[in-house]
Amino acid sequence: MAIGVRVEPQLEQQLDQLARSMGKSRSACVREAITQYVQRFSTTDEALRQSALIAAAGDSANWSEQLPNWTDWTA
């Protein structure tokens, strides 16, 4: 499948330079970048792990710093 993407000329030049320095094609670099992006943002493993740790702690009231009451504060 082919996907067309528009980028700024400067970014295109940087991509071409990077691809040349790595001995890869522009397409190969873009494929790798998209793969990493999808893997990073489509997985919720880390969020689920952190939620489990908070739940296991049992005392959700102390997992973050309590904020002061600012209702009577004036500038």
N, CA, C, O and CB atoms as a CASP TS submission, in Angstrom:
PFRMAT TS
TARGET T0000
AUTHOR 0000-0000-0000
METHOD Language model
MODEL 1
PARENT N/A
ATOM      1  N   MET     1       0.851  -1.168   0.000  1.00  0.00           N
ATOM      2  CA  MET     1       0.000   0.000   0.000  1.00  0.00           C
ATOM      3  C   MET     1       0.901   1.238   0.000  1.00  0.00           C
ATOM      4  O   MET     1       1.931   1.265   0.674  1.00  0.00           O
ATOM      5  CB  MET     1      -0.971  -0.006   1.227  1.00  0.00           C
ATOM      6  N   ALA     2       0.517   2.224  -0.735  1.00  0.00           N
ATOM      7  CA  ALA     2       1.264   3.476  -0.796  1.00  0.00           C
ATOM      8  C   ALA     2       0.481   4.566  -0.067  1.00  0.00           C
ATOM      9  O   ALA     2      -0.742   4.653  -0.177  1.00  0.00           O
ATOM     10  CB  ALA     2       1.540   3.888  -2.271  1.00  0.00           C
ATOM     11  N   ILE     3       1.211   5.396   0.679  1.00  0.00           N
ATOM     12  CA  ILE     3       0.629   6.523   1.401  1.00  0.00           C
ATOM     13  C   ILE     3       1.419   7.766   1.016  1.00  0.00           C
ATOM     14  O   ILE     3       2.649   7.761   1.052  1.00  0.00           O
ATOM     15  CB  ILE     3       0.647   6.289   2.959  1.00  0.00           C
ATOM     16  N   GLY     4       0.723   8.812   0.654  1.00  0.00           N
ATOM     17  CA  GLY     4       1.388  10.068   0.336  1.00  0.00           C
ATOM     18  C   GLY     4       1.335  11.005   1.535  1.00  0.00           C
ATOM     19  O   GLY     4       0.289  11.165   2.164  1.00  0.00           O
ATOM     20  N   VAL     5       2.449  11.612   1.839  1.00  0.00           N
ATOM     21  CA  VAL     5       2.530  12.529   2.971  1.00  0.00           C
ATOM     22  C   VAL     5       3.253  13.789   2.514  1.00  0.00           C
ATOM     23  O   VAL     5       4.299  13.716   1.869  1.00  0.00           O
ATOM     24  CB  VAL     5       3.260  11.870   4.188  1.00  0.00           C
ATOM     25  N   ARG     6       2.692  14.935   2.850  1.00  0.00           N
ATOM     26  CA  ARG     6       3.340  16.199   2.511  1.00  0.00           C
ATOM     27  C   ARG     6       4.142  16.685   3.703  1.00  0.00           C
ATOM     28  O   ARG     6       3.654  16.707   4.833  1.00  0.00           O
ATOM     29  CB  ARG     6       2.301  17.264   2.081  1.00  0.00           C
ATOM     30  N   VAL     7       5.375  17.071   3.436  1.00  0.00           N
ATOM     31  CA  VAL     7       6.247  17.607   4.477  1.00  0.00           C
ATOM     32  C   VAL     7       6.916  18.871   3.958  1.00  0.00           C
ATOM     33  O   VAL     7       6.983  19.113   2.753  1.00  0.00           O
ATOM     34  CB  VAL     7       7.310  16.558   4.917  1.00  0.00           C
ATOM     35  N   GLU     8       7.399  19.652   4.878  1.00  0.00           N
ATOM     36  CA  GLU     8       8.129  20.863   4.516  1.00  0.00           C
ATOM     37  C   GLU     8       9.421  20.480   3.795  1.00  0.00           C
ATOM     38  O   GLU     8      10.006  19.439   4.093  1.00  0.00           O
ATOM     39  CB  GLU     8       8.435  21.724   5.775  1.00  0.00           C
ATOM     40  N   PRO     9       9.872  21.307   2.854  1.00  0.00           N
ATOM     41  CA  PRO     9      11.099  20.997   2.112  1.00  0.00           C
ATOM     42  C   PRO     9      12.308  20.748   3.017  1.00  0.00           C
ATOM     43  O   PRO     9      13.128  19.877   2.730  1.00  0.00           O
ATOM     44  CB  PRO     9      11.413  22.125   1.160  1.00  0.00           C
ATOM     45  N   GLN    10      12.418  21.503   4.098  1.00  0.00           N
ATOM     46  CA  GLN    10      13.556  21.318   5.003  1.00  0.00           C
ATOM     47  C   GLN    10      13.513  19.940   5.661  1.00  0.00           C
ATOM     48  O   GLN    10      14.547  19.287   5.806  1.00  0.00           O
ATOM     49  CB  GLN    10      13.568  22.417   6.080  1.00  0.00           C
ATOM     50  N   LEU    11      12.322  19.499   6.057  1.00  0.00           N
ATOM     51  CA  LEU    11      12.183  18.171   6.660  1.00  0.00           C
ATOM     52  C   LEU    11      12.508  17.084   5.643  1.00  0.00           C
ATOM     53  O   LEU    11      13.135  16.080   5.980  1.00  0.00           O
ATOM     54  CB  LEU    11      10.759  17.973   7.213  1.00  0.00           C
ATOM     55  N   GLU    12      12.088  17.282   4.419  1.00  0.00           N
ATOM     56  CA  GLU    12      12.400  16.316   3.363  1.00  0.00           C
ATOM     57  C   GLU    12      13.909  16.203   3.162  1.00  0.00           C
ATOM     58  O   GLU    12      14.439  15.103   3.006  1.00  0.00           O
ATOM     59  CB  GLU    12      11.717  16.720   2.043  1.00  0.00           C
ATOM     60  N   GLN    13      14.592  17.339   3.166  1.00  0.00           N
ATOM     61  CA  GLN    13      16.057  17.327   3.016  1.00  0.00           C
ATOM     62  C   GLN    13      16.719  16.616   4.188  1.00  0.00           C
ATOM     63  O   GLN    13      17.655  15.839   4.002  1.00  0.00           O
ATOM     64  CB  GLN    13      16.601  18.763   2.899  1.00  0.00           C
ATOM     65  N   GLN    14      16.234  16.883   5.390  1.00  0.00           N
ATOM     66  CA  GLN    14      16.795  16.220   6.568  1.00  0.00           C
ATOM     67  C   GLN    14      16.566  14.716   6.504  1.00  0.00           C
ATOM     68  O   GLN    14      17.454  13.934   6.845  1.00  0.00           O
ATOM     69  CB  GLN    14      16.181  16.792   7.853  1.00  0.00           C
ATOM     70  N   LEU    15      15.375  14.310   6.067  1.00  0.00           N
ATOM     71  CA  LEU    15      15.069  12.892   5.931  1.00  0.00           C
ATOM     72  C   LEU    15      15.981  12.239   4.901  1.00  0.00           C
ATOM     73  O   LEU    15      16.502  11.147   5.128  1.00  0.00           O
ATOM     74  CB  LEU    15      13.603  12.696   5.542  1.00  0.00           C
ATOM     75  N   ASP    16      16.169  12.902   3.783  1.00  0.00           N
ATOM     76  CA  ASP    16      17.049  12.357   2.750  1.00  0.00           C
ATOM     77  C   ASP    16      18.481  12.214   3.250  1.00  0.00           C
ATOM     78  O   ASP    16      19.138  11.208   2.980  1.00  0.00           O
ATOM     79  CB  ASP    16      17.020  13.242   1.511  1.00  0.00           C
ATOM     80  N   GLN    17      18.966  13.216   3.978  1.00  0.00           N
ATOM     81  CA  GLN    17      20.324  13.146   4.529  1.00  0.00           C
ATOM     82  C   GLN    17      20.454  12.006   5.524  1.00  0.00           C
ATOM     83  O   GLN    17      21.441  11.270   5.515  1.00  0.00           O
ATOM     84  CB  GLN    17      20.699  14.468   5.200  1.00  0.00           C
ATOM     85  N   LEU    18      19.457  11.866   6.379  1.00  0.00           N
ATOM     86  CA  LEU    18      19.474  10.785   7.367  1.00  0.00           C
ATOM     87  C   LEU    18      19.439   9.430   6.682  1.00  0.00           C
ATOM     88  O   LEU    18      20.197   8.528   7.038  1.00  0.00           O
ATOM     89  CB  LEU    18      18.290  10.916   8.334  1.00  0.00           C
ATOM     90  N   ALA    19      18.566   9.288   5.704  1.00  0.00           N
ATOM     91  CA  ALA    19      18.459   8.015   4.979  1.00  0.00           C
ATOM     92  C   ALA    19      19.795   7.664   4.317  1.00  0.00           C
ATOM     93  O   ALA    19      20.245   6.521   4.402  1.00  0.00           O
ATOM     94  CB  ALA    19      17.335   8.088   3.913  1.00  0.00           C
ATOM     95  N   ARG    20      20.422   8.628   3.666  1.00  0.00           N
ATOM     96  CA  ARG    20      21.725   8.381   3.029  1.00  0.00           C
ATOM     97  C   ARG    20      22.767   7.960   4.065  1.00  0.00           C
ATOM     98  O   ARG    20      23.528   7.018   3.842  1.00  0.00           O
ATOM     99  CB  ARG    20      22.207   9.641   2.276  1.00  0.00           C
ATOM    100  N   SER    21      22.794   8.667   5.200  1.00  0.00           N
ATOM    101  CA  SER    21      23.804   8.359   6.219  1.00  0.00           C
ATOM    102  C   SER    21      23.599   6.982   6.827  1.00  0.00           C
ATOM    103  O   SER    21      24.548   6.366   7.312  1.00  0.00           O
ATOM    104  CB  SER    21      23.782   9.408   7.315  1.00  0.00           C
ATOM    105  N   MET    22      22.363   6.498   6.805  1.00  0.00           N
ATOM    106  CA  MET    22      22.054   5.182   7.352  1.00  0.00           C
ATOM    107  C   MET    22      22.088   4.089   6.284  1.00  0.00           C
ATOM    108  O   MET    22      21.954   2.904   6.588  1.00  0.00           O
ATOM    109  CB  MET    22      20.693   5.207   8.017  1.00  0.00           C
ATOM    110  N   GLY    23      22.270   4.504   5.036  1.00  0.00           N
ATOM    111  CA  GLY    23      22.291   3.534   3.946  1.00  0.00           C
ATOM    112  C   GLY    23      20.930   2.930   3.665  1.00  0.00           C
ATOM    113  O   GLY    23      20.821   1.779   3.243  1.00  0.00           O
ATOM    114  N   LYS    24      19.897   3.717   3.904  1.00  0.00           N
ATOM    115  CA  LYS    24      18.528   3.248   3.699  1.00  0.00           C
ATOM    116  C   LYS    24      17.819   4.166   2.718  1.00  0.00           C
ATOM    117  O   LYS    24      18.286   5.261   2.407  1.00  0.00           O
ATOM    118  CB  LYS    24      17.757   3.183   5.038  1.00  0.00           C
ATOM    119  N   SER    25      16.689   3.693   2.245  1.00  0.00           N
ATOM    120  CA  SER    25      15.864   4.541   1.391  1.00  0.00           C
ATOM    121  C   SER    25      15.007   5.449   2.263  1.00  0.00           C
ATOM    122  O   SER    25      14.808   5.191   3.450  1.00  0.00           O
ATOM    123  CB  SER    25      14.976   3.686   0.447  1.00  0.00           C
ATOM    124  N   ARG    26      14.507   6.511   1.654  1.00  0.00           N
ATOM    125  CA  ARG    26      13.577   7.411   2.348  1.00  0.00           C
ATOM    126  C   ARG    26      12.363   6.614   2.824  1.00  0.00           C
ATOM    127  O   ARG    26      11.908   6.789   3.955  1.00  0.00           O
ATOM    128  CB  ARG    26      13.133   8.585   1.416  1.00  0.00           C
ATOM    129  N   SER    27      11.843   5.749   1.971  1.00  0.00           N
ATOM    130  CA  SER    27      10.662   4.946   2.314  1.00  0.00           C
ATOM    131  C   SER    27      10.929   4.041   3.511  1.00  0.00           C
ATOM    132  O   SER    27      10.070   3.890   4.379  1.00  0.00           O
ATOM    133  CB  SER    27      10.226   4.101   1.114  1.00  0.00           C
ATOM    134  N   ALA    28      12.111   3.442   3.563  1.00  0.00           N
ATOM    135  CA  ALA    28      12.442   2.557   4.679  1.00  0.00           C
ATOM    136  C   ALA    28      12.453   3.341   5.995  1.00  0.00           C
ATOM    137  O   ALA    28      11.959   2.852   7.012  1.00  0.00           O
ATOM    138  CB  ALA    28      13.812   1.877   4.446  1.00  0.00           C
ATOM    139  N   CYS    29      13.008   4.541   5.980  1.00  0.00           N
ATOM    140  CA  CYS    29      13.033   5.372   7.187  1.00  0.00           C
ATOM    141  C   CYS    29      11.623   5.765   7.615  1.00  0.00           C
ATOM    142  O   CYS    29      11.306   5.743   8.805  1.00  0.00           O
ATOM    143  CB  CYS    29      13.879   6.628   6.952  1.00  0.00           C
ATOM    144  N   VAL    30      10.786   6.121   6.662  1.00  0.00           N
ATOM    145  CA  VAL    30       9.413   6.517   6.982  1.00  0.00           C
ATOM    146  C   VAL    30       8.632   5.315   7.520  1.00  0.00           C
ATOM    147  O   VAL    30       7.865   5.454   8.473  1.00  0.00           O
ATOM    148  CB  VAL    30       8.707   7.109   5.731  1.00  0.00           C
ATOM    149  N   ARG    31       8.819   4.144   6.921  1.00  0.00           N
ATOM    150  CA  ARG    31       8.145   2.932   7.415  1.00  0.00           C
ATOM    151  C   ARG    31       8.535   2.647   8.862  1.00  0.00           C
ATOM    152  O   ARG    31       7.677   2.346   9.692  1.00  0.00           O
ATOM    153  CB  ARG    31       8.489   1.718   6.526  1.00  0.00           C
ATOM    154  N   GLU    32       9.836   2.741   9.163  1.00  0.00           N
ATOM    155  CA  GLU    32      10.304   2.494  10.527  1.00  0.00           C
ATOM    156  C   GLU    32       9.716   3.513  11.500  1.00  0.00           C
ATOM    157  O   GLU    32       9.316   3.155  12.608  1.00  0.00           O
ATOM    158  CB  GLU    32      11.837   2.535  10.583  1.00  0.00           C
ATOM    159  N   ALA    33       9.664   4.778  11.091  1.00  0.00           N
ATOM    160  CA  ALA    33       9.127   5.825  11.961  1.00  0.00           C
ATOM    161  C   ALA    33       7.647   5.593  12.235  1.00  0.00           C
ATOM    162  O   ALA    33       7.193   5.753  13.368  1.00  0.00           O
ATOM    163  CB  ALA    33       9.336   7.210  11.331  1.00  0.00           C
ATOM    164  N   ILE    34       6.895   5.220  11.210  1.00  0.00           N
ATOM    165  CA  ILE    34       5.458   4.968  11.396  1.00  0.00           C
ATOM    166  C   ILE    34       5.249   3.755  12.298  1.00  0.00           C
ATOM    167  O   ILE    34       4.375   3.766  13.164  1.00  0.00           O
ATOM    168  CB  ILE    34       4.757   4.749  10.028  1.00  0.00           C
ATOM    169  N   THR    35       6.041   2.722  12.096  1.00  0.00           N
ATOM    170  CA  THR    35       5.945   1.527  12.936  1.00  0.00           C
ATOM    171  C   THR    35       6.175   1.864  14.399  1.00  0.00           C
ATOM    172  O   THR    35       5.416   1.430  15.266  1.00  0.00           O
ATOM    173  CB  THR    35       6.950   0.473  12.480  1.00  0.00           C
ATOM    174  N   GLN    36       7.227   2.641  14.680  1.00  0.00           N
ATOM    175  CA  GLN    36       7.517   3.027  16.059  1.00  0.00           C
ATOM    176  C   GLN    36       6.406   3.898  16.630  1.00  0.00           C
ATOM    177  O   GLN    36       6.033   3.734  17.792  1.00  0.00           O
ATOM    178  CB  GLN    36       8.854   3.764  16.137  1.00  0.00           C
ATOM    179  N   TYR    37       5.881   4.804  15.851  1.00  0.00           N
ATOM    180  CA  TYR    37       4.803   5.692  16.302  1.00  0.00           C
ATOM    181  C   TYR    37       3.566   4.885  16.682  1.00  0.00           C
ATOM    182  O   TYR    37       2.974   5.097  17.740  1.00  0.00           O
ATOM    183  CB  TYR    37       4.451   6.720  15.204  1.00  0.00           C
ATOM    184  N   VAL    38       3.185   3.960  15.809  1.00  0.00           N
ATOM    185  CA  VAL    38       2.002   3.139  16.056  1.00  0.00           C
ATOM    186  C   VAL    38       2.208   2.269  17.299  1.00  0.00           C
ATOM    187  O   VAL    38       1.302   2.148  18.124  1.00  0.00           O
ATOM    188  CB  VAL    38       1.689   2.256  14.827  1.00  0.00           C
ATOM    189  N   GLN    39       3.377   1.673  17.436  1.00  0.00           N
ATOM    190  CA  GLN    39       3.646   0.844  18.606  1.00  0.00           C
ATOM    191  C   GLN    39       3.604   1.674  19.884  1.00  0.00           C
ATOM    192  O   GLN    39       3.065   1.225  20.895  1.00  0.00           O
ATOM    193  CB  GLN    39       5.005   0.155  18.470  1.00  0.00           C
ATOM    194  N   ARG    40       4.156   2.859  19.848  1.00  0.00           N
ATOM    195  CA  ARG    40       4.224   3.694  21.041  1.00  0.00           C
ATOM    196  C   ARG    40       2.843   4.164  21.488  1.00  0.00           C
ATOM    197  O   ARG    40       2.540   4.144  22.681  1.00  0.00           O
ATOM    198  CB  ARG    40       5.117   4.892  20.787  1.00  0.00           C
ATOM    199  N   PHE    41       2.014   4.581  20.553  1.00  0.00           N
ATOM    200  CA  PHE    41       0.754   5.204  20.915  1.00  0.00           C
ATOM    201  C   PHE    41      -0.451   4.269  20.870  1.00  0.00           C
ATOM    202  O   PHE    41      -1.540   4.676  21.273  1.00  0.00           O
ATOM    203  CB  PHE    41       0.508   6.350  20.021  1.00  0.00           C
ATOM    204  N   SER    42      -0.302   3.053  20.404  1.00  0.00           N
ATOM    205  CA  SER    42      -1.444   2.149  20.365  1.00  0.00           C
ATOM    206  C   SER    42      -1.445   1.176  21.535  1.00  0.00           C
ATOM    207  O   SER    42      -2.420   0.450  21.727  1.00  0.00           O
ATOM    208  CB  SER    42      -1.454   1.382  19.063  1.00  0.00           C
ATOM    209  N   THR    43      -0.396   1.147  22.303  1.00  0.00           N
ATOM    210  CA  THR    43      -0.349   0.229  23.436  1.00  0.00           C
ATOM    211  C   THR    43      -0.662   0.967  24.729  1.00  0.00           C
ATOM    212  O   THR    43      -0.221   2.096  24.946  1.00  0.00           O
ATOM    213  CB  THR    43       1.027  -0.448  23.527  1.00  0.00           C
ATOM    214  N   THR    44      -1.405   0.327  25.549  1.00  0.00           N
ATOM    215  CA  THR    44      -1.751   0.922  26.845  1.00  0.00           C
ATOM    216  C   THR    44      -1.107   0.138  27.982  1.00  0.00           C
ATOM    217  O   THR    44      -1.493   0.292  29.141  1.00  0.00           O
ATOM    218  CB  THR    44      -3.283   0.968  27.032  1.00  0.00           C
ATOM    219  N   ASP    45      -0.139  -0.690  27.660  1.00  0.00           N
ATOM    220  CA  ASP    45       0.501  -1.519  28.674  1.00  0.00           C
ATOM    221  C   ASP    45       1.070  -0.703  29.830  1.00  0.00           C
ATOM    222  O   ASP    45       0.882  -1.054  30.994  1.00  0.00           O
ATOM    223  CB  ASP    45       1.598  -2.337  28.046  1.00  0.00           C
ATOM    224  N   GLU    46       1.760   0.376  29.511  1.00  0.00           N
ATOM    225  CA  GLU    46       2.370   1.185  30.570  1.00  0.00           C
ATOM    226  C   GLU    46       1.307   1.855  31.428  1.00  0.00           C
ATOM    227  O   GLU    46       1.438   1.894  32.652  1.00  0.00           O
ATOM    228  CB  GLU    46       3.301   2.243  29.968  1.00  0.00           C
ATOM    229  N   ALA    47       0.263   2.380  30.813  1.00  0.00           N
ATOM    230  CA  ALA    47      -0.819   3.007  31.581  1.00  0.00           C
ATOM    231  C   ALA    47      -1.503   1.978  32.478  1.00  0.00           C
ATOM    232  O   ALA    47      -1.818   2.272  33.631  1.00  0.00           O
ATOM    233  CB  ALA    47      -1.852   3.660  30.633  1.00  0.00           C
ATOM    234  N   LEU    48      -1.731   0.783  31.960  1.00  0.00           N
ATOM    235  CA  LEU    48      -2.353  -0.269  32.766  1.00  0.00           C
ATOM    236  C   LEU    48      -1.445  -0.686  33.920  1.00  0.00           C
ATOM    237  O   LEU    48      -1.923  -0.945  35.024  1.00  0.00           O
ATOM    238  CB  LEU    48      -2.686  -1.484  31.893  1.00  0.00           C
ATOM    239  N   ARG    49      -0.150  -0.752  33.671  1.00  0.00           N
ATOM    240  CA  ARG    49       0.806  -1.120  34.724  1.00  0.00           C
ATOM    241  C   ARG    49       0.787  -0.092  35.844  1.00  0.00           C
ATOM    242  O   ARG    49       0.756  -0.454  37.021  1.00  0.00           O
ATOM    243  CB  ARG    49       2.230  -1.248  34.148  1.00  0.00           C
ATOM    244  N   GLN    50       0.805   1.192  35.485  1.00  0.00           N
ATOM    245  CA  GLN    50       0.798   2.243  36.491  1.00  0.00           C
ATOM    246  C   GLN    50      -0.520   2.267  37.261  1.00  0.00           C
ATOM    247  O   GLN    50      -0.520   2.485  38.472  1.00  0.00           O
ATOM    248  CB  GLN    50       1.049   3.597  35.840  1.00  0.00           C
ATOM    249  N   SER    51      -1.630   2.048  36.583  1.00  0.00           N
ATOM    250  CA  SER    51      -2.924   2.004  37.253  1.00  0.00           C
ATOM    251  C   SER    51      -2.970   0.852  38.257  1.00  0.00           C
ATOM    252  O   SER    51      -3.506   1.001  39.355  1.00  0.00           O
ATOM    253  CB  SER    51      -4.058   1.864  36.223  1.00  0.00           C
ATOM    254  N   ALA    52      -2.414  -0.281  37.882  1.00  0.00           N
ATOM    255  CA  ALA    52      -2.388  -1.438  38.780  1.00  0.00           C
ATOM    256  C   ALA    52      -1.541  -1.137  40.011  1.00  0.00           C
ATOM    257  O   ALA    52      -1.901  -1.534  41.119  1.00  0.00           O
ATOM    258  CB  ALA    52      -1.844  -2.682  38.051  1.00  0.00           C
ATOM    259  N   LEU    53      -0.423  -0.443  39.831  1.00  0.00           N
ATOM    260  CA  LEU    53       0.413  -0.083  40.975  1.00  0.00           C
ATOM    261  C   LEU    53      -0.323   0.846  41.929  1.00  0.00           C
ATOM    262  O   LEU    53      -0.238   0.684  43.147  1.00  0.00           O
ATOM    263  CB  LEU    53       1.705   0.574  40.501  1.00  0.00           C
ATOM    264  N   ILE    54      -1.038   1.810  41.386  1.00  0.00           N
ATOM    265  CA  ILE    54      -1.806   2.742  42.229  1.00  0.00           C
ATOM    266  C   ILE    54      -2.911   1.989  42.963  1.00  0.00           C
ATOM    267  O   ILE    54      -3.125   2.207  44.155  1.00  0.00           O
ATOM    268  CB  ILE    54      -2.414   3.895  41.373  1.00  0.00           C
ATOM    269  N   ALA    55      -3.607   1.109  42.262  1.00  0.00           N
ATOM    270  CA  ALA    55      -4.685   0.346  42.889  1.00  0.00           C
ATOM    271  C   ALA    55      -4.131  -0.577  43.977  1.00  0.00           C
ATOM    272  O   ALA    55      -4.756  -0.761  45.021  1.00  0.00           O
ATOM    273  CB  ALA    55      -5.450  -0.474  41.832  1.00  0.00           C
ATOM    274  N   ALA    56      -2.963  -1.151  43.725  1.00  0.00           N
ATOM    275  CA  ALA    56      -2.359  -2.059  44.704  1.00  0.00           C
ATOM    276  C   ALA    56      -1.928  -1.317  45.959  1.00  0.00           C
ATOM    277  O   ALA    56      -1.908  -1.900  47.043  1.00  0.00           O
ATOM    278  CB  ALA    56      -1.161  -2.779  44.092  1.00  0.00           C
ATOM    279  N   ALA    57      -1.584  -0.044  45.831  1.00  0.00           N
ATOM    280  CA  ALA    57      -1.179   0.741  46.994  1.00  0.00           C
ATOM    281  C   ALA    57      -2.343   0.883  47.960  1.00  0.00           C
ATOM    282  O   ALA    57      -2.132   0.999  49.167  1.00  0.00           O
ATOM    283  CB  ALA    57      -0.666   2.127  46.567  1.00  0.00           C
ATOM    284  N   GLY    58      -3.574   0.876  47.447  1.00  0.00           N
ATOM    285  CA  GLY    58      -4.740   0.881  48.290  1.00  0.00           C
ATOM    286  C   GLY    58      -5.161   2.224  48.834  1.00  0.00           C
ATOM    287  O   GLY    58      -6.353   2.442  49.051  1.00  0.00           O
ATOM    288  N   ASP    59      -4.237   3.129  49.062  1.00  0.00           N
ATOM    289  CA  ASP    59      -4.567   4.431  49.648  1.00  0.00           C
ATOM    290  C   ASP    59      -4.466   5.487  48.560  1.00  0.00           C
ATOM    291  O   ASP    59      -3.434   6.143  48.417  1.00  0.00           O
ATOM    292  CB  ASP    59      -3.624   4.774  50.849  1.00  0.00           C
ATOM    293  N   SER    60      -5.536   5.649  47.794  1.00  0.00           N
ATOM    294  CA  SER    60      -5.507   6.571  46.665  1.00  0.00           C
ATOM    295  C   SER    60      -5.450   8.025  47.090  1.00  0.00           C
ATOM    296  O   SER    60      -5.120   8.885  46.274  1.00  0.00           O
ATOM    297  CB  SER    60      -6.707   6.353  45.799  1.00  0.00           C
ATOM    298  N   ALA    61      -5.763   8.328  48.356  1.00  0.00           N
ATOM    299  CA  ALA    61      -5.763   9.720  48.803  1.00  0.00           C
ATOM    300  C   ALA    61      -4.360  10.292  48.869  1.00  0.00           C
ATOM    301  O   ALA    61      -4.195  11.511  48.808  1.00  0.00           O
ATOM    302  CB  ALA    61      -6.427   9.835  50.159  1.00  0.00           C
ATOM    303  N   ASN    62      -3.339   9.446  48.993  1.00  0.00           N
ATOM    304  CA  ASN    62      -1.973   9.948  49.173  1.00  0.00           C
ATOM    305  C   ASN    62      -1.069   9.698  47.971  1.00  0.00           C
ATOM    306  O   ASN    62       0.148   9.844  48.084  1.00  0.00           O
ATOM    307  CB  ASN    62      -1.361   9.317  50.389  1.00  0.00           C
ATOM    308  N   TRP    63      -1.625   9.329  46.841  1.00  0.00           N
ATOM    309  CA  TRP    63      -0.761   9.039  45.703  1.00  0.00           C
ATOM    310  C   TRP    63      -0.252  10.286  45.017  1.00  0.00           C
ATOM    311  O   TRP    63       0.666  10.205  44.201  1.00  0.00           O
ATOM    312  CB  TRP    63      -1.488   8.191  44.714  1.00  0.00           C
ATOM    313  N   SER    64      -0.830  11.451  45.328  1.00  0.00           N
ATOM    314  CA  SER    64      -0.315  12.706  44.790  1.00  0.00           C
ATOM    315  C   SER    64      -0.386  13.771  45.869  1.00  0.00           C
ATOM    316  O   SER    64      -1.075  13.610  46.876  1.00  0.00           O
ATOM    317  CB  SER    64      -1.107  13.144  43.530  1.00  0.00           C
ATOM    318  N   GLU    65       0.322  14.840  45.650  1.00  0.00           N
ATOM    319  CA  GLU    65       0.337  15.938  46.607  1.00  0.00           C
ATOM    320  C   GLU    65      -1.029  16.599  46.661  1.00  0.00           C
ATOM    321  O   GLU    65      -1.632  16.880  45.625  1.00  0.00           O
ATOM    322  CB  GLU    65       1.418  16.967  46.241  1.00  0.00           C
ATOM    323  N   GLN    66      -1.510  16.842  47.851  1.00  0.00           N
ATOM    324  CA  GLN    66      -2.795  17.510  48.010  1.00  0.00           C
ATOM    325  C   GLN    66      -2.634  19.003  47.735  1.00  0.00           C
ATOM    326  O   GLN    66      -1.663  19.614  48.181  1.00  0.00           O
ATOM    327  CB  GLN    66      -3.366  17.273  49.429  1.00  0.00           C
ATOM    328  N   LEU    67      -3.563  19.582  47.016  1.00  0.00           N
ATOM    329  CA  LEU    67      -3.509  21.000  46.684  1.00  0.00           C
ATOM    330  C   LEU    67      -4.132  21.832  47.793  1.00  0.00           C
ATOM    331  O   LEU    67      -5.095  21.393  48.422  1.00  0.00           O
ATOM    332  CB  LEU    67      -4.219  21.271  45.355  1.00  0.00           C
ATOM    333  N   PRO    68      -3.601  23.030  48.047  1.00  0.00           N
ATOM    334  CA  PRO    68      -4.179  23.886  49.064  1.00  0.00           C
ATOM    335  C   PRO    68      -5.519  24.444  48.604  1.00  0.00           C
ATOM    336  O   PRO    68      -5.832  24.425  47.414  1.00  0.00           O
ATOM    337  CB  PRO    68      -3.222  25.021  49.410  1.00  0.00           C
ATOM    338  N   ASN    69      -6.295  24.932  49.541  1.00  0.00           N
ATOM    339  CA  ASN    69      -7.571  25.567  49.246  1.00  0.00           C
ATOM    340  C   ASN    69      -7.292  27.019  48.843  1.00  0.00           C
ATOM    341  O   ASN    69      -6.874  27.824  49.676  1.00  0.00           O
ATOM    342  CB  ASN    69      -8.546  25.490  50.479  1.00  0.00           C
ATOM    343  N   TRP    70      -7.517  27.348  47.594  1.00  0.00           N
ATOM    344  CA  TRP    70      -7.218  28.677  47.078  1.00  0.00           C
ATOM    345  C   TRP    70      -8.461  29.554  46.997  1.00  0.00           C
ATOM    346  O   TRP    70      -8.398  30.618  46.381  1.00  0.00           O
ATOM    347  CB  TRP    70      -6.576  28.570  45.712  1.00  0.00           C
ATOM    348  N   THR    71      -9.564  29.171  47.574  1.00  0.00           N
ATOM    349  CA  THR    71     -10.812  29.939  47.407  1.00  0.00           C
ATOM    350  C   THR    71     -10.717  31.331  48.002  1.00  0.00           C
ATOM    351  O   THR    71     -11.403  32.238  47.530  1.00  0.00           O
ATOM    352  CB  THR    71     -11.973  29.199  48.045  1.00  0.00           C
ATOM    353  N   ASP    72      -9.897  31.534  49.017  1.00  0.00           N
ATOM    354  CA  ASP    72      -9.809  32.861  49.628  1.00  0.00           C
ATOM    355  C   ASP    72      -8.568  33.634  49.187  1.00  0.00           C
ATOM    356  O   ASP    72      -8.252  34.678  49.757  1.00  0.00           O
ATOM    357  CB  ASP    72      -9.814  32.732  51.134  1.00  0.00           C
ATOM    358  N   TRP    73      -7.865  33.127  48.178  1.00  0.00           N
ATOM    359  CA  TRP    73      -6.642  33.759  47.714  1.00  0.00           C
ATOM    360  C   TRP    73      -6.950  34.910  46.775  1.00  0.00           C
ATOM    361  O   TRP    73      -7.791  34.771  45.888  1.00  0.00           O
ATOM    362  CB  TRP    73      -5.745  32.743  47.025  1.00  0.00           C
ATOM    363  N   THR    74      -6.292  36.035  46.952  1.00  0.00           N
ATOM    364  CA  THR    74      -6.477  37.198  46.062  1.00  0.00           C
ATOM    365  C   THR    74      -5.117  37.685  45.619  1.00  0.00           C
ATOM    366  O   THR    74      -4.124  37.528  46.330  1.00  0.00           O
ATOM    367  CB  THR    74      -7.269  38.348  46.770  1.00  0.00           C
ATOM    368  N   ALA    75      -5.081  38.268  44.456  1.00  0.00           N
ATOM    369  CA  ALA    75      -3.820  38.763  43.911  1.00  0.00           C
ATOM    370  C   ALA    75      -3.616  40.216  44.291  1.00  0.00           C
ATOM    371  O   ALA    75      -2.605  40.815  43.923  1.00  0.00           O
ATOM    372  CB  ALA    75      -3.786  38.602  42.388  1.00  0.00           C
TER
END
